[in-house]
Amino acid sequence: MSRSNSYIVGFAATICVICSVFVSGAAVSLKERQVTNKILDRQKNVLSVADTEKFTPDTLKAMTSDEVDQAFSDGIRARIVNLETGEYVDDVSGMDANTYDQQRALLDAALSHEAPSNAAKVLRMPNHALVYQVVESDKVTTLILPVEGKGLWSTLYGFIALDNDTTTIKGLTFYQHGETPGLGGEVDNPTWKAKWPGKKAFDEQWAPKVNVAKSTSRDATYQVDGLSGATLTSRGVTYLVQFWLGDEAFGPYLKNFRETGA
Ligand SMILES: Cc1cc2nc3c(=O)[nH]c(=O)nc-3n(C[C@H](O)[C@H](O)[C@H](O)COP(=O)(O)O)c2cc1C
């Protein structure tokens, strides 16, 4: 039985409308869950660098969202830092560290500015950054700073954790990137991430020095083994870490922290 052209076009159009209603309905109804999962993933990443021994990949995988929330509120404090002055602003400006969205600030010209030319290819910077602190008996033991920058294919977003001496690295993790799995994507490999704790971020003059090296020398104080077959992603990691630890970004904050211990 042959159908008329208008029947075929009408049939195809009806199927398209029904499918698009399903797809957009699913996207809208799952939006909230996507946002919640994104926040959960960020929190897990913060925990993973806050205490690499306690929050191993397996432990974090097994934790429910309530347990992650609990671990987060038990030991982690969020603070907002003015990047230019390096001072905390959440206690003076009415900004709330629990709701401040540093990524959203980048979209607002009043809350962000053009980044100075840099090797990490960061184009815009927020005026205020959200940092996390591990607090034990009222003492800050670890600083967790957001970092981002270009790899080969994508922008990598992550956190670097520093001991309260502000130079000993406790961990580095990325919660979002689009590098190739098995090559640049190995930035997520726990074996590679385990090479970061203990490295020193700064030299004696407090210039950022830690780097991902193709071949590490005997004095590997500042060097982390490169990712094989992924020299460009490795280089990107060096650039982004050094940029965010430098004077243009968290330098003033880290200097203040060293001087005041808080
Ligand atoms: C399909 C494909 C995907 C690649 N993905 C990456 C990547 O994610 N990161 C990276 O640095 N290099 C990647 N490369 C390799 C780069 O093009 C380049 O050859 C490499 O970074 C050089 O690293 P090497 O000196 O360690 O071999 C990819 C290459 C191909 C063909």
Ligand as a Chemical Component Dictionary entry (heavy atoms), coordinates in Angstrom:
data_LIG
# 
_chem_comp.id                   LIG 
_chem_comp.type                 NON-POLYMER 
_chem_comp.pdbx_formal_charge   0 
_chem_comp.three_letter_code    LIG 
# 
loop_
_chem_comp_atom.comp_id 
_chem_comp_atom.atom_id 
_chem_comp_atom.alt_atom_id 
_chem_comp_atom.type_symbol 
_chem_comp_atom.charge 
_chem_comp_atom.model_Cartn_x 
_chem_comp_atom.model_Cartn_y 
_chem_comp_atom.model_Cartn_z 
_chem_comp_atom.pdbx_ordinal 
LIG C1  C1  C 0 43.464 11.025 18.975 1  
LIG C2  C2  C 0 44.568 11.668 19.745 2  
LIG C3  C3  C 0 44.309 12.160 21.006 3  
LIG C4  C4  C 0 45.304 12.803 21.742 4  
LIG N1  N1  N 0 45.032 13.292 22.981 5  
LIG C5  C5  C 0 45.994 13.915 23.677 6  
LIG C6  C6  C 0 45.726 14.484 24.972 7  
LIG O1  O1  O 0 44.629 14.377 25.525 8  
LIG N2  N2  N 0 46.740 15.140 25.579 9  
LIG C7  C7  C 0 47.975 15.296 25.018 10 
LIG O2  O2  O 0 48.840 15.922 25.624 11 
LIG N3  N3  N 0 48.258 14.748 23.838 12 
LIG C8  C8  C 0 47.305 14.065 23.151 13 
LIG N4  N4  N 0 47.592 13.544 21.947 14 
LIG C9  C9  C 0 48.975 13.531 21.474 15 
LIG C10 C10 C 0 49.433 14.887 21.015 16 
LIG O3  O3  O 0 48.955 15.109 19.756 17 
LIG C11 C11 C 0 50.960 14.913 21.035 18 
LIG O4  O4  O 0 51.438 13.999 20.101 19 
LIG C12 C12 C 0 51.491 14.522 22.391 20 
LIG O5  O5  O 0 51.025 15.408 23.349 21 
LIG C13 C13 C 0 53.006 14.482 22.426 22 
LIG O6  O6  O 0 53.316 13.815 23.619 23 
LIG P1  P1  P 0 54.609 12.882 23.775 24 
LIG O7  O7  O 0 55.769 13.789 23.468 25 
LIG O8  O8  O 0 54.593 12.415 25.202 26 
LIG O9  O9  O 0 54.435 11.754 22.811 27 
LIG C14 C14 C 0 46.607 12.902 21.196 28 
LIG C15 C15 C 0 46.865 12.398 19.921 29 
LIG C16 C16 C 0 45.856 11.790 19.194 30 
LIG C17 C17 C 0 46.168 11.258 17.838 31 
# 
loop_
_chem_comp_bond.comp_id 
_chem_comp_bond.atom_id_1 
_chem_comp_bond.atom_id_2 
_chem_comp_bond.value_order 
_chem_comp_bond.pdbx_ordinal 
LIG C1  C2  SING 1  
LIG C2  C3  SING 2  
LIG C2  C16 DOUB 3  
LIG C3  C4  DOUB 4  
LIG C4  N1  SING 5  
LIG C4  C14 SING 6  
LIG N1  C5  DOUB 7  
LIG C5  C6  SING 8  
LIG C5  C8  SING 9  
LIG C6  O1  DOUB 10 
LIG C6  N2  SING 11 
LIG N2  C7  SING 12 
LIG C7  O2  DOUB 13 
LIG C7  N3  SING 14 
LIG N3  C8  DOUB 15 
LIG C8  N4  SING 16 
LIG N4  C9  SING 17 
LIG N4  C14 SING 18 
LIG C9  C10 SING 19 
LIG C10 O3  SING 20 
LIG C10 C11 SING 21 
LIG C11 O4  SING 22 
LIG C11 C12 SING 23 
LIG C12 O5  SING 24 
LIG C12 C13 SING 25 
LIG C13 O6  SING 26 
LIG O6  P1  SING 27 
LIG P1  O7  DOUB 28 
LIG P1  O8  SING 29 
LIG P1  O9  SING 30 
LIG C14 C15 DOUB 31 
LIG C15 C16 SING 32 
LIG C16 C17 SING 33 
# 
